Structure formats: structure tokens, C-alpha cells
């Protein structure tokens, strides 16, 4: 072990994943490593960046690799990887390759300079497929999808006569610089889930565990978090520590450029037996949740909000034109980052429960103010050929994952504090250990 790694920190991480080498477990690490082109060397002189000083960025990235190779996670997902610097790229590819990893890098669009790197260890996985997702939005964000097959023997799963496959996604969502970008972040997650859904249909395989890893640039209080929870995903770190959705203050993972500390780095897990809603239903619910939040932030009651959307006081319903105008006034449309015309129309169709072309107060309550989404429209939407496949799947079994442990480093962040002497990044490193378990395959649609 190289001397520049702290003995105390090394022990804390190593002890947390020790069981990985004693039983059939896999581990996953996600880490935003702060690209040198963004790392400021001085608060007084914002123009000085680490990228101008090779000794600085080279030394820091060697230390990052020392940590990663010491932990030896089965999966490594990095964000803000400096893909624009050939020397740094070669450093990671060589050291990870020598340690037995297959690595895949993806640059952000429009030559932003940084991007993603995902690596999987050959002792644990065989790569079935690799895909790249370009959002082509105002943030030039991207995502990677790896379809892998587990190489480990599943001794805990008797009579296992099939391979265990997993979908791994690595991404870095847009930072919410202002309120108009909140809808973009939701759209980015929606695109990821749509892509995953279409990929699973394309390969025509049984449901498999899905891991979404990365820097989500939003906390447990945000709309992205609620959207993913509505789709059945669980935060692996919170699961390991038995935290609820309300425990947003218990841990942090990032000190941003504004000096605020928050929890933004997640490894999300969706097991094949999780109960999920239709994706379009969850998306509509998430957007209407944001809509309601903006209305309430303007101190509007339900009655006031209904009147605001009506636009015309001489009627007792909301017309489509009034609905569109309200979205525009709340900055959800009318600019390059807003909802598209098609998305607005889809929202309107979801809100207009009886399909008569207008929204009365009851529909406004049920879809926007106090939403209830388990009505007939969802049941009809789900009543296609896939239902028969899922019911048949209920009688079968598949392999999922249980969360055995999860550790953040540096350890102070697990208590909601940010250590001043931490210099590897402006993000903490999250490592989660998973154990394969046999479970009934019973994904369903609301």
C-alpha cells in the first residue's frame, strides 16, 4: 500500500467491504473527481485553475487512483473525468487496465472537456453491451449504460441455472443554477429511464437489477429524488443505514462552489421484484409536483391556484390555453430549457381525466393539488400484452441484490459535516456492497 494513503481512512473503507472477498458480493463506487479545468486554486483569484499546473492535477489524480485501486470495487463510476487531456486519460486507462478493469469513457457534448468514466472488473463481470446516451440539452450532459453478466458463482442461490445480468448507468445531472433548470434535470432522468425501458424491450430479456450511479446534483428534498422513488428505486446508502426519505440532514457528499454542503451522490437500486408505476405516469406526477411547488411558493391556496389557471373568471373550468399560459408564467415553458409542446400536451391529457377537453376543480385537485394517480386511466394504460408477461413472471424467480453495507469517505460527511483538510475532490466517494439474492420476479404496473 502506498504511503500517501491514510491508514485510518484505508482501514475504514477496507473493513466496510471485507465481506466482498468472503462471499459472493459485488461492490460499486461512484465518485465525482472534480475535473482540473473546474478546480479553483484560490478563492481570491477565480481564474487560477488546477489544469494549469500539471504537478497539482497529476498528483491529485494519482491519489484518487491509489484509493480506487485499494478499494478494488467491482464497478467504478466516475464523473467530471477530464477526457480532454490525453495524458490523464492514459493514466487512468493504464492503471485501471493493469488492475484488471475494462473501462469506458464518454465526453460531454460540445467539447466541454470533461465527461464520464465507467470501469468494471473482469473478475466480476462480462460486458454484454455498452451504450451511450447524449441528452443534447443546454447542459451538454450524457449518460453511459453497461449491460453486464455476473461472473461470480452464486453460492447463496441454489439451483441457479441462469446467468445473472445487471444494468449499470453512470451519469452527472445538470447543476440547478436557477429555477428554470429544475425541469431540465427532471427531463434528464426521464430520458435515462425511457432509454433503459426501451433497451430492455429491445433485448427482450427478463427484468434485471438496475443500478443508477452518479452525481445527481440534487438532494433528498428534490423533485428528481421523488421521481426516482416513485419508480421503485431505493437509495443504497440510505437503505444500508436505515434512513428514511425524511432523513435528508443525516449525511452530505458535496461542498459546491457556493460553499453549501448537501447530499447529491447516489447509487440507486431497482430490484426485479419492485412495484413500479408506469413511467409516463411518474413523469407527469413529478412535473405536476413541481407545478404545485411553484404555485405554493407564490403563496397561492388551492382556490387561488385554480383561479390563476382559469384565466377567465366567467367560467368554472381550466381551458388548455389557460393551462399553457400558467406553465409559461411559472417558467416551465417559453424558453429553450422548458417543457416541449409535446410534453405539455401529454400533461394535459393526463390531467383531463374524463377527456372532455377542460379541467374542472375536481380534476385539478386529483392531478395537481392533491394528486391521486391510481385511477382508471393508469389501469387502461397498463392493460397491454406486457401484463400477461408480468403475471407469468410472478411464478418465476430471478436474482436481485440486497444492500449489505455502504460507506462514504471522508467519514465526517456521514455525520453531515465537511472536513476542511479533505482535498481529493469537492465530492465524497460512495462505495456500496451488494449481495445477490434470489427473489420472485413480480414487477407490476399501477
C-alpha positions as CSV (number, residue, x, y, z in Angstrom):
1,X,0.0,0.0,0.0
2,X,1.4,3.4,-1.0
3,X,2.3,5.6,1.9
4,X,0.3,8.6,0.7
5,X,-3.0,6.8,1.7
6,X,-4.2,7.5,5.2
7,X,-4.0,4.3,7.4
8,X,-7.1,5.3,9.3
9,X,-9.1,6.0,6.1
10,X,-7.8,2.9,4.5
11,X,-9.0,0.7,7.3
12,X,-12.4,2.3,7.4
13,X,-13.0,1.6,3.8
14,X,-11.4,-1.8,3.7
15,X,-13.3,-3.1,6.7
16,X,-16.6,-1.9,5.1
17,X,-16.2,-4.2,2.1
18,X,-14.2,-7.1,3.6
19,X,-17.1,-9.5,3.1
20,X,-16.9,-9.0,-0.6
21,X,-13.9,-11.4,-0.7
22,X,-15.5,-13.9,1.6
23,X,-18.9,-14.5,-0.1
24,X,-20.4,-13.8,-3.5
25,X,-20.8,-10.0,-3.2
26,X,-20.1,-7.1,-5.6
27,X,-19.2,-3.5,-4.7
28,X,-19.8,-0.3,-6.6
29,X,-18.1,3.1,-6.1
30,X,-19.3,6.4,-7.5
31,X,-17.1,9.5,-7.3
32,X,-17.1,12.9,-8.9
33,X,-13.4,13.5,-9.1
34,X,-13.6,17.3,-9.9
35,X,-12.0,17.9,-13.3
36,X,-8.9,20.1,-13.1
37,X,-10.4,22.5,-15.6
38,X,-13.1,23.3,-12.9
39,X,-10.9,23.1,-9.7
40,X,-10.1,26.6,-8.4
41,X,-6.8,27.0,-6.7
42,X,-7.7,30.3,-5.0
43,X,-10.9,31.9,-3.8
44,X,-9.4,35.3,-4.3
45,X,-8.3,34.6,-7.9
46,X,-11.0,32.6,-9.6
47,X,-9.0,32.4,-12.8
48,X,-6.4,30.1,-11.4
49,X,-7.4,26.5,-12.2
50,X,-5.6,23.3,-11.4
51,X,-5.4,22.4,-15.1
52,X,-2.7,25.0,-15.5
53,X,-0.4,23.2,-13.0
54,X,0.4,19.6,-14.1
55,X,2.1,18.7,-10.9
56,X,-1.1,19.5,-8.9
57,X,-3.6,17.7,-11.1
58,X,-1.3,14.7,-11.7
59,X,-0.6,14.3,-8.1
60,X,-4.2,14.5,-7.0
61,X,-5.4,12.0,-9.7
62,X,-2.6,9.6,-8.7
63,X,-4.0,9.7,-5.1
64,X,-7.5,9.2,-6.4
65,X,-6.4,6.1,-8.3
66,X,-4.5,4.9,-5.3
67,X,-7.8,4.9,-3.3
68,X,-9.8,3.3,-6.1
69,X,-7.3,0.5,-6.7
70,X,-7.0,-0.1,-2.9
71,X,-10.8,-0.5,-2.6
72,X,-10.9,-2.6,-5.8
73,X,-14.7,-2.2,-6.3
74,X,-16.3,-4.4,-8.8
75,X,-17.8,-1.3,-10.5
76,X,-16.3,2.2,-10.6
77,X,-18.3,5.2,-11.9
78,X,-16.5,8.5,-12.2
79,X,-17.9,11.9,-13.1
80,X,-16.1,15.1,-14.2
81,X,-13.4,12.8,-15.7
82,X,-11.1,15.1,-17.8
83,X,-11.5,13.4,-21.1
84,X,-9.9,16.3,-22.9
85,X,-6.5,15.7,-21.5
86,X,-4.8,12.7,-23.2
87,X,-2.2,12.3,-20.5
88,X,-4.7,12.0,-17.8
89,X,-6.9,9.6,-19.9
90,X,-3.9,7.4,-20.5
91,X,-3.0,7.4,-16.8
92,X,-6.5,6.1,-15.8
93,X,-6.7,3.6,-18.7
94,X,-3.3,2.1,-17.9
95,X,-3.6,1.9,-14.1
96,X,-7.2,0.5,-14.3
97,X,-6.3,-1.8,-17.1
98,X,-3.3,-3.2,-15.3
99,X,-5.5,-3.8,-12.3
100,X,-8.0,-5.9,-14.4
101,X,-10.6,-3.3,-15.3
102,X,-12.4,-2.7,-18.5
103,X,-13.0,1.0,-18.8
104,X,-15.3,3.1,-21.0
105,X,-15.2,6.9,-21.3
106,X,-17.7,9.3,-22.7
107,X,-17.2,13.1,-23.2
108,X,-19.9,15.6,-22.8
109,X,-21.2,17.1,-26.0
110,X,-19.9,20.4,-27.5
111,X,-16.3,19.7,-26.3
112,X,-17.0,20.7,-22.7
113,X,-13.7,19.0,-21.7
114,X,-15.0,16.6,-19.0
115,X,-17.2,13.6,-19.1
116,X,-17.7,10.1,-17.5
117,X,-15.7,7.0,-17.0
118,X,-17.2,3.6,-16.0
119,X,-15.0,0.6,-15.2
120,X,-15.9,-2.9,-14.4
121,X,-13.6,-5.6,-13.1
122,X,-13.1,-8.6,-15.3
123,X,-13.0,-11.0,-12.3
124,X,-16.6,-10.0,-11.6
125,X,-18.3,-9.1,-14.9
126,X,-18.5,-9.9,-18.6
127,X,-19.7,-6.9,-20.6
128,X,-22.7,-7.9,-22.7
129,X,-23.3,-4.4,-24.2
130,X,-22.3,-0.8,-23.9
131,X,-24.5,2.2,-24.9
132,X,-24.1,5.9,-24.8
133,X,-26.9,8.4,-24.2
134,X,-26.4,12.0,-25.3
135,X,-29.1,14.4,-23.8
136,X,-28.2,17.1,-26.3
137,X,-29.6,19.7,-23.9
138,X,-28.4,23.1,-22.5
139,X,-26.0,21.3,-20.1
140,X,-24.4,19.0,-22.7
141,X,-24.9,16.1,-20.2
142,X,-24.5,12.5,-21.1
143,X,-25.0,9.0,-19.6
144,X,-23.4,5.6,-20.0
145,X,-25.3,2.3,-19.9
146,X,-23.5,-1.0,-19.4
147,X,-25.3,-4.4,-19.6
148,X,-23.1,-6.9,-17.7
149,X,-23.3,-10.5,-16.7
150,X,-22.1,-11.5,-13.3
151,X,-19.1,-13.9,-13.4
152,X,-19.2,-14.9,-9.7
153,X,-20.7,-18.2,-8.6
154,X,-23.9,-17.5,-6.7
155,X,-23.5,-20.0,-3.9
156,X,-26.3,-18.4,-1.9
157,X,-28.7,-19.1,-4.7
158,X,-29.2,-22.9,-5.0
159,X,-30.3,-24.4,-8.3
160,X,-29.2,-21.4,-10.2
161,X,-29.2,-22.4,-13.8
162,X,-29.2,-19.0,-15.4
163,X,-26.8,-16.1,-15.6
164,X,-27.2,-13.0,-13.5
165,X,-27.3,-9.8,-15.6
166,X,-27.3,-6.2,-14.4
167,X,-27.8,-2.8,-16.0
168,X,-25.4,-0.1,-14.8
169,X,-25.9,3.6,-15.6
170,X,-23.4,6.3,-14.9
171,X,-24.5,10.0,-15.2
172,X,-23.9,13.5,-14.0
173,X,-27.0,15.7,-14.0
174,X,-27.1,19.5,-14.6
175,X,-26.5,21.8,-11.6
176,X,-29.6,23.8,-10.8
177,X,-28.0,27.3,-11.3
178,X,-31.5,28.8,-11.4
179,X,-35.1,27.6,-11.1
180,X,-35.6,27.3,-14.8
181,X,-33.2,24.4,-14.9
182,X,-35.2,22.2,-12.5
183,X,-37.4,20.9,-15.3
184,X,-34.2,20.1,-17.4
185,X,-32.9,17.9,-14.6
186,X,-36.2,16.0,-14.4
187,X,-36.1,15.6,-18.2
188,X,-32.6,14.2,-18.0
189,X,-33.8,11.5,-15.6
190,X,-36.8,10.8,-17.6
191,X,-34.6,10.3,-20.7
192,X,-32.5,7.8,-18.8
193,X,-35.4,5.8,-17.6
194,X,-37.0,5.9,-21.1
195,X,-33.7,4.7,-22.6
196,X,-33.5,1.8,-20.0
197,X,-37.1,0.8,-20.7
198,X,-36.6,0.8,-24.5
199,X,-33.3,-1.1,-24.1
200,X,-34.9,-3.9,-22.0
201,X,-37.6,-4.2,-24.7
202,X,-35.0,-4.3,-27.4
203,X,-33.0,-7.1,-25.9
204,X,-36.2,-8.9,-24.8
205,X,-34.8,-10.2,-21.5
206,X,-36.5,-10.8,-18.2
207,X,-36.4,-8.0,-15.6
208,X,-32.9,-7.5,-14.1
209,X,-31.5,-5.3,-11.3
210,X,-30.7,-1.7,-12.4
211,X,-28.1,0.5,-10.7
212,X,-28.1,4.2,-11.4
213,X,-24.9,5.8,-10.2
214,X,-23.5,9.3,-10.2
215,X,-23.7,12.9,-9.2
216,X,-27.4,13.8,-9.3
217,X,-26.8,17.5,-8.2
218,X,-29.9,17.4,-6.1
219,X,-30.8,16.3,-2.5
220,X,-33.4,14.0,-1.0
221,X,-35.8,17.0,-0.8
222,X,-35.8,17.5,-4.6
223,X,-38.1,16.5,-7.4
224,X,-35.5,14.2,-9.0
225,X,-35.3,12.2,-5.8
226,X,-39.0,11.8,-5.5
227,X,-39.3,10.9,-9.2
228,X,-36.9,8.0,-8.9
229,X,-38.5,6.8,-5.6
230,X,-41.9,6.8,-7.4
231,X,-40.3,4.4,-10.0
232,X,-39.3,1.9,-7.2
233,X,-35.6,2.9,-6.9
234,X,-34.0,3.0,-3.5
235,X,-31.0,4.9,-2.3
236,X,-28.4,2.2,-1.4
237,X,-26.7,4.4,1.2
238,X,-30.0,5.2,2.9
239,X,-31.0,1.5,2.8
240,X,-27.8,0.4,4.4
241,X,-28.2,2.9,7.2
242,X,-31.9,2.5,7.5
243,X,-32.6,6.2,6.8
244,X,-36.0,7.2,5.6
245,X,-36.8,9.7,2.9
246,X,-37.2,12.3,5.6
247,X,-33.6,11.9,6.8
248,X,-32.1,14.4,4.4
249,X,-29.9,16.0,7.0
250,X,-28.1,12.8,8.2
251,X,-25.3,12.9,5.6
252,X,-23.7,15.0,2.9
253,X,-21.5,14.2,-0.1
254,X,-20.6,17.6,-1.7
255,X,-19.5,21.1,-1.0
256,X,-20.5,23.1,-4.0
257,X,-18.9,26.3,-5.5
258,X,-21.3,28.3,-3.4
259,X,-19.9,26.8,-0.2
260,X,-23.1,24.8,0.6
261,X,-22.9,21.2,1.7
262,X,-25.5,18.7,0.6
263,X,-26.1,15.1,-0.3
264,X,-26.1,14.7,-4.1
265,X,-24.2,11.4,-4.9
266,X,-26.3,8.3,-5.1
267,X,-26.2,4.7,-6.1
268,X,-29.8,3.9,-6.9
269,X,-31.0,0.3,-7.0
270,X,-34.1,-1.2,-8.6
271,X,-34.7,-4.9,-8.0
272,X,-36.8,-7.0,-10.3
273,X,-39.5,-7.5,-7.7
274,X,-40.1,-3.8,-7.0
275,X,-43.6,-2.4,-7.6
276,X,-43.4,0.4,-10.1
277,X,-45.8,2.8,-11.8
278,X,-46.0,3.4,-15.5
279,X,-43.0,5.7,-16.4
280,X,-45.2,8.3,-18.1
281,X,-47.4,8.4,-15.0
282,X,-44.5,9.0,-12.7
283,X,-43.1,11.7,-15.1
284,X,-46.5,13.5,-15.1
285,X,-46.8,13.3,-11.4
286,X,-43.2,14.7,-10.9
287,X,-43.9,17.6,-13.2
288,X,-47.2,18.4,-11.6
289,X,-45.4,18.2,-8.2
290,X,-43.0,20.9,-9.4
291,X,-46.0,22.9,-10.8
292,X,-47.7,22.7,-7.4
293,X,-44.5,23.7,-5.6
294,X,-44.2,26.8,-7.7
295,X,-47.8,27.7,-7.1
296,X,-47.5,27.3,-3.4
297,X,-44.2,29.3,-3.4
298,X,-46.3,32.1,-4.8
299,X,-48.5,31.8,-1.7
300,X,-51.5,30.5,-3.6
301,X,-54.1,28.4,-2.0
302,X,-55.9,25.7,-4.0
303,X,-58.7,28.0,-4.8
304,X,-56.3,30.8,-5.8
305,X,-54.3,28.4,-7.9
306,X,-57.4,27.2,-9.7
307,X,-58.4,30.8,-10.4
308,X,-54.9,31.6,-11.7
309,X,-55.1,28.6,-14.2
310,X,-58.6,29.5,-15.3
311,X,-57.5,32.9,-16.5
312,X,-61.2,33.7,-17.3
313,X,-63.3,34.4,-14.2
314,X,-66.5,33.9,-16.1
315,X,-66.0,30.1,-16.4
316,X,-65.6,27.3,-13.7
317,X,-63.0,25.3,-15.6
318,X,-59.4,25.4,-16.8
319,X,-59.0,25.6,-20.6
320,X,-55.9,24.3,-22.4
321,X,-54.9,27.9,-23.3
322,X,-55.0,28.9,-19.6
323,X,-53.1,25.8,-18.6
324,X,-50.3,26.7,-21.1
325,X,-50.2,30.3,-20.0
326,X,-49.8,29.3,-16.4
327,X,-46.9,27.0,-17.3
328,X,-45.3,29.9,-19.2
329,X,-45.7,32.3,-16.3
330,X,-44.1,29.8,-13.9
331,X,-41.1,29.5,-16.3
332,X,-41.8,25.8,-17.1
333,X,-42.2,26.7,-20.8
334,X,-41.4,29.6,-23.1
335,X,-37.6,29.2,-23.1
336,X,-35.1,26.7,-24.6
337,X,-34.9,24.7,-21.4
338,X,-38.6,24.3,-20.8
339,X,-41.2,21.7,-21.5
340,X,-41.8,20.9,-25.1
341,X,-45.1,21.3,-26.8
342,X,-45.5,17.5,-26.9
343,X,-44.7,17.3,-23.2
344,X,-47.3,19.9,-22.4
345,X,-49.9,18.2,-24.4
346,X,-49.1,14.8,-22.7
347,X,-49.5,16.5,-19.3
348,X,-52.8,18.0,-20.3
349,X,-54.1,14.5,-21.4
350,X,-53.0,13.1,-18.1
351,X,-54.8,15.9,-16.2
352,X,-58.0,15.7,-18.2
353,X,-59.3,12.5,-16.5
354,X,-62.7,12.4,-18.3
355,X,-61.2,13.5,-21.6
356,X,-63.8,16.3,-22.2
357,X,-61.2,19.0,-23.1
358,X,-61.3,21.0,-19.9
359,X,-60.3,20.6,-16.3
360,X,-62.9,21.1,-13.5
361,X,-61.9,21.7,-9.9
362,X,-62.1,18.0,-9.0
363,X,-59.6,17.1,-11.8
364,X,-57.4,20.0,-10.7
365,X,-57.4,18.6,-7.2
366,X,-56.8,14.9,-8.3
367,X,-54.0,15.6,-10.7
368,X,-52.3,18.8,-9.5
369,X,-53.1,19.9,-5.9
370,X,-53.7,16.6,-4.1
371,X,-52.8,14.0,-6.7
372,X,-54.2,10.5,-6.7
373,X,-52.8,8.5,-9.7
374,X,-54.3,5.0,-9.3
375,X,-57.4,5.7,-11.4
376,X,-58.8,4.0,-14.4
377,X,-56.6,5.8,-17.0
378,X,-53.5,4.2,-15.5
379,X,-55.1,0.8,-15.4
380,X,-56.1,1.0,-19.0
381,X,-52.6,2.2,-20.0
382,X,-51.1,-0.8,-18.3
383,X,-53.5,-3.3,-19.8
384,X,-51.5,-4.5,-22.8
385,X,-49.7,-7.6,-23.7
386,X,-46.9,-6.9,-21.2
387,X,-49.4,-7.6,-18.3
388,X,-49.6,-11.2,-19.3
389,X,-45.8,-11.4,-19.4
390,X,-45.5,-9.9,-15.9
391,X,-48.2,-12.2,-14.5
392,X,-46.3,-15.2,-15.9
393,X,-43.1,-13.7,-14.4
394,X,-44.7,-13.7,-11.0
395,X,-44.4,-17.5,-10.9
396,X,-40.7,-17.4,-11.7
397,X,-37.7,-16.3,-9.8
398,X,-34.8,-14.1,-10.6
399,X,-31.7,-12.7,-8.9
400,X,-31.7,-9.3,-7.3
401,X,-29.4,-7.6,-4.8
402,X,-29.6,-6.8,-1.1
403,X,-27.6,-3.9,0.3
404,X,-25.0,-5.2,2.7
405,X,-23.1,-2.0,3.5
406,X,-22.5,1.5,2.3
407,X,-19.7,3.9,3.2
408,X,-18.9,7.5,2.4
409,X,-15.4,8.9,2.5
410,X,-14.2,11.1,4.1
411,X,-16.0,9.7,7.2
412,X,-17.0,13.2,8.5
413,X,-19.6,13.5,5.8
414,X,-21.6,10.6,7.3
415,X,-22.3,12.9,10.2
416,X,-23.3,15.8,8.0
417,X,-20.0,17.7,8.2
418,X,-17.4,18.7,5.6
419,X,-13.7,18.4,6.7
420,X,-11.5,21.3,5.7
421,X,-8.5,19.1,5.2
422,X,-10.1,17.0,2.5
423,X,-8.5,17.8,-0.9
424,X,-9.2,14.8,-3.2
425,X,-12.3,16.4,-4.6
426,X,-15.3,18.6,-3.7
427,X,-17.3,15.4,-3.5
428,X,-17.2,12.4,-1.2
429,X,-16.7,8.9,-2.5
430,X,-19.6,6.5,-2.1
431,X,-19.0,2.7,-2.0
432,X,-21.8,0.2,-1.6
433,X,-21.6,-3.6,-1.2
434,X,-24.4,-5.7,-2.7
435,X,-25.1,-9.4,-2.1
436,X,-27.0,-11.4,-4.8
437,X,-30.3,-12.9,-3.6
438,X,-33.0,-15.0,-5.2
439,X,-36.4,-13.3,-5.3
440,X,-39.7,-13.6,-7.1
441,X,-39.9,-11.7,-10.4
442,X,-43.0,-9.6,-9.9
443,X,-42.6,-6.2,-11.4
444,X,-46.0,-4.7,-11.8
445,X,-47.7,-1.6,-13.1
446,X,-50.1,0.6,-11.1
